[in-house]
């Protein structure tokens, strides 16, 4: 049998919160054609002339607020998950980031040096989006073709509807749901509306009607919005969240083009006007806490909510290294290992 391994792949973080490292990270991230899907020359001008001269300093300040003594939270947590999963599996478990370090290329080289000839890659994104899951899949396949052309590579599909993942998400949230709260906000990372249309294989479904996500379609196999709503439906059913006590919003938009609505920052400012005083927020696009959860929601979002009249915003942590999540990952990996 071929020697096998598992490769976990997450987004990535700067090597440090210093401005040069943040600039290097943002450059790699934003020059990805699946993140900013403009013509190459337009993307270059936008990134190099309008974003990189200004954004790294602000983003550096945000990273400094959440940076841990042993590194970026996303990377530290991902390493903990790697270590916990390694204890469950009899095959090597490696970790890589789509951007910066540890790189996909370095992980593949380490695995080939160990004689691995079959690899199960797990992009740590529950939902499909061209700017998250698709770019990871494309890069790992491209790198494998360059470094280990004879490697049998399997990329695990998005796991938004995996029972083990959903159960882990609910179980890790339960201690927060057991206390009194007024409302639960599901804040997903946003994407431009045009990305839904581009990944729609029918070219005639996504965003064509207000209820398009409730109408069965082949488009849902690659529809981030439909998968997000499906996840929420599963969560509230499993957790017993009452109807009318939750809502969905989308965070982290960039630029002037329309992104998925409603926007999280707008929702946080509006909810106190509806009598919401104690708000729970969960961020299901992420499996590990990161800048977008800890700083954007846990700090800036909390300030927005309280300034608008809310009394308490409680951020429910991501799955991180919760034992049920490790069990779900173990089962995902074993289904693709032979």
C-alpha positions in Angstrom: 0.0 0.0 0.0 1.1 3.6 -0.6 2.3 5.4 2.4 -0.5 7.9 3.4 -0.7 11.2 5.2 -3.2 13.9 6.1 -2.6 17.6 5.4 -4.7 20.2 7.2 -4.8 23.6 5.4 -6.0 26.9 6.8 -5.9 30.5 5.6 -2.7 31.8 7.3 -1.5 34.8 9.2 1.5 37.2 9.0 4.7 35.9 10.6 4.5 38.7 13.1 2.3 41.7 13.7 5.1 44.0 12.5 4.1 46.2 9.5 6.5 44.6 7.0 5.3 41.1 7.8 1.6 42.2 7.6 2.3 43.9 4.2 3.9 40.7 2.9 1.0 38.6 4.0 -1.6 41.1 2.6 0.3 41.2 -0.7 0.2 37.4 -1.1 -3.4 37.2 0.0 -4.8 40.1 -2.1 -2.9 39.3 -5.2 -4.7 35.9 -5.4 -6.9 36.0 -8.4 -9.6 34.1 -6.6 -9.7 36.7 -3.8 -9.7 39.8 -6.0 -11.0 38.6 -9.3 -10.0 41.5 -11.5 -7.8 41.5 -14.6 -4.2 41.1 -13.4 -3.2 44.7 -14.2 -6.2 46.1 -12.4 -5.6 43.8 -9.4 -1.9 45.0 -9.3 -2.9 48.6 -9.4 -5.6 48.2 -6.7 -3.3 46.2 -4.3 -0.1 48.1 -4.8 -1.4 51.7 -5.2 -4.6 51.8 -3.1 -4.3 49.0 -0.4 -0.7 48.3 0.5 0.4 51.9 1.1 -2.3 52.3 3.8 -3.9 49.1 5.1 -0.8 47.2 6.6 -0.4 49.7 9.4 -4.1 49.5 10.4 -4.1 45.8 10.1 -0.8 45.5 12.1 -2.4 47.4 14.9 -5.4 45.0 14.9 -3.1 42.0 14.9 -1.1 43.4 17.9 -4.3 43.5 19.9 -4.9 39.7 19.5 -1.4 38.3 19.1 -0.5 35.6 21.5 3.0 35.1 23.1 3.5 32.0 20.9 2.3 33.5 17.7 -0.8 34.3 15.6 -3.9 32.7 17.2 -5.0 31.0 13.9 -1.6 29.3 13.5 -1.2 28.4 17.1 -4.7 26.9 17.3 -4.2 25.1 14.0 -1.0 23.5 15.3 -2.9 22.3 18.4 -5.5 20.7 16.1 -2.8 19.1 14.1 -1.2 17.7 17.3 -4.5 16.4 18.7 -5.5 14.8 15.4 -2.0 13.2 15.1 -2.8 11.4 18.4 -5.9 9.9 16.8 -4.4 8.8 13.5 -1.8 6.2 12.6 -0.6 8.2 9.6 1.4 11.5 9.6 -0.6 14.7 9.9 0.9 17.9 8.5 -0.2 21.5 8.6 0.0 24.2 6.0 -1.4 27.7 5.4 -2.7 29.0 2.0 -0.7 32.2 2.6 2.6 32.6 4.3 3.9 30.0 6.8 4.0 27.0 7.1 3.5 27.0 3.3 1.8 24.3 1.3 5.0 23.8 -0.6 7.1 23.1 2.5 4.5 20.7 3.9 4.5 18.7 0.6 8.3 18.6 0.6 8.3 17.2 4.2 5.8 14.6 3.2 7.6 13.5 0.1 10.8 13.2 2.0 9.0 10.8 4.3 8.0 8.7 1.3 4.3 9.7 1.3 2.6 8.7 -1.9 -1.1 9.2 -1.0 -2.3 12.5 0.6 -5.7 13.4 2.0 -5.8 17.2 2.1 -8.5 18.9 4.3 -9.1 22.6 3.6 -10.4 23.9 6.9 -13.4 25.7 5.4 -16.9 24.4 6.1 -18.4 26.1 3.0 -17.4 26.4 -0.6 -16.2 29.8 -1.8 -13.8 30.6 -4.6 -11.8 32.9 -2.3 -11.4 30.2 0.4 -11.9 26.5 -0.4 -11.3 26.8 -4.2 -8.1 28.7 -3.9 -6.7 26.1 -1.4 -7.7 23.2 -3.6 -6.2 24.8 -6.7 -2.9 25.7 -4.9 -2.4 22.3 -3.3 -3.0 20.5 -6.6 -0.7 22.9 -8.4 2.0 22.5 -5.8 1.6 18.7 -5.7 2.0 18.6 -9.5 5.3 20.5 -9.2 6.7 18.7 -6.1 5.2 15.2 -6.2 3.7 14.5 -9.6 3.1 10.8 -8.7 1.3 11.5 -5.4 -2.3 10.3 -5.1 -4.0 13.5 -3.9 -7.5 13.6 -2.5 -9.1 16.9 -1.4 -11.9 16.6 1.1 -15.0 18.6 0.0 -16.6 21.2 2.2 -18.1 19.7 5.3 -20.9 22.2 6.0 -23.4 19.4 6.2 -21.2 16.8 7.9 -23.1 15.4 11.0 -19.9 15.2 13.1 -18.9 18.7 12.3 -22.4 20.1 13.1 -22.6 18.1 16.3 -19.2 19.5 17.4 -20.2 23.0 16.6 -23.4 22.7 18.6 -21.6 21.0 21.5 -18.9 23.6 21.7 -21.5 26.3 21.8 -23.9 24.7 24.3 -22.4 26.3 27.4 -23.2 29.7 26.0 -26.6 28.9 24.8 -27.6 27.6 28.3 -27.4 31.1 29.8 -30.0 33.8 29.2 -29.5 35.7 26.0 -31.8 37.8 23.8 -30.5 36.9 20.3 -28.0 34.7 18.5 -26.2 36.2 15.5 -24.5 33.9 12.9 -21.8 36.1 11.4 -20.3 34.5 8.3 -17.4 36.0 6.4 -18.7 37.9 3.5 -17.9 37.5 -0.2 -18.8 39.7 -3.2 -22.1 38.9 -4.7 -20.4 38.4 -8.1 -18.5 35.4 -6.7 -21.8 33.6 -6.2 -22.7 34.2 -9.8 -19.3 33.1 -11.1 -19.4 29.8 -9.2 -23.0 29.1 -10.2 -22.7 26.3 -12.8 -26.2 27.0 -14.1 -25.5 30.8 -14.5 -29.2 31.3 -13.8 -29.9 30.6 -10.2 -27.8 32.4 -7.5 -29.3 35.7 -6.4 -31.9 35.6 -9.2 -34.7 35.4 -6.6 -34.8 36.4 -2.9 -35.4 32.8 -1.9 -32.9 31.2 -4.3 -31.2 29.4 -1.5 -34.4 27.6 -0.6 -35.1 26.4 -4.1 -33.2 23.1 -4.9 -30.5 23.6 -7.5 -27.2 22.1 -8.7 -25.8 25.6 -7.9 -25.9 24.8 -4.2 -22.9 22.5 -4.5 -20.7 25.6 -4.9 -23.0 28.2 -3.3 -21.5 29.7 -0.2 -24.7 31.5 0.8 -26.9 28.4 0.4 -24.5 26.3 2.4 -24.3 29.0 5.1 -28.1 29.0 5.4 -28.2 25.2 5.5 -25.7 25.2 8.3 -27.8 27.6 10.3 -30.9 25.6 9.8 -29.1 22.5 11.1 -27.6 24.3 14.0 -30.8 25.8 15.4 -32.6 22.5 15.0 -29.9 20.5 16.9 -29.4 23.2 19.5 -33.1 24.0 20.0 -32.7 27.7 19.3 -36.2 29.2 19.1 -37.5 30.7 15.8 -37.1 34.5 15.8 -34.3 34.4 18.3 -31.5 34.3 15.7 -30.4 35.9 12.4 -27.6 35.7 9.8 -25.2 38.4 8.7 -22.0 38.7 6.7 -18.8 40.4 7.9 -15.4 41.7 6.6 -16.4 43.3 3.3 -13.8 45.0 1.2 -14.2 47.7 -1.5 -17.3 49.3 -2.9 -18.9 46.4 -4.8 -22.0 44.8 -3.3 -21.2 41.9 -0.9 -23.6 39.4 0.7 -26.1 41.1 2.9 -27.1 41.9 5.6 -23.8 43.3 6.8 -22.7 42.3 10.3 -21.6 45.8 11.3 -25.0 47.2 10.4 -26.8 44.4 12.2 -24.7 45.1 15.4 -25.7 48.7 15.3 -29.4 47.9 14.6 -30.1 45.1 17.1 -30.2 47.2 20.3 -33.0 49.2 18.7 -35.0 46.0 18.6 -34.6 45.5 22.3 -31.6 43.2 22.1 -29.4 43.8 25.1 -27.5 40.5 25.5 -26.2 39.2 22.2 -24.4 36.0 21.3 -22.3 35.9 18.2 -21.0 32.8 16.5 -18.7 32.9 13.4 -19.3 29.6 11.4 -17.1 30.4 8.5 -14.1 29.8 10.7 -13.0 26.7 12.6 -10.3 28.5 14.5 -10.3 31.9 16.1 -8.5 34.6 14.2 -8.4 38.3 13.5 -11.9 38.3 12.1 -13.4 36.7 15.2 -11.2 38.0 18.0 -10.7 41.6 16.9 -13.4 42.3 14.3 -16.3 40.8 16.3 -14.9 40.5 19.9 -13.5 44.0 20.0 -14.8 46.3 17.3 -18.1 44.6 16.9 -18.6 44.6 20.7 -17.9 48.3 20.7 -20.4 49.0 17.9 -23.1 47.0 19.7 -22.6 48.6 23.1 -22.4 52.1 21.6 -25.8 51.5 20.0 -27.3 50.6 23.4 -26.5 46.9 23.8 -25.3 45.8 27.2 -23.3 42.7 26.4 -21.9 41.0 23.3 -20.5 37.5 23.9 -18.4 36.0 21.2 -18.8 32.2 21.1 -15.3 30.8 20.4 -14.7 28.8 17.2 -14.3 25.1 17.4 -10.6 25.5 17.9 -9.3 22.2 19.4 -12.6 21.1 21.0 -12.5 17.3 21.4 -15.7 16.8 19.3 -14.1 18.7 16.5 -11.0 16.5 16.6 -13.3 13.5 16.4 -15.1 15.0 13.4 -11.8 15.6 11.7 -10.7 12.1 12.5 -13.8 10.7 10.8 -13.4 13.0 7.8 -9.8 11.9 7.3 -10.6 8.1 7.8 -13.4 8.2 5.2 -10.8 9.3 2.6 -7.9 7.1 3.8 -7.7 3.5 2.6 
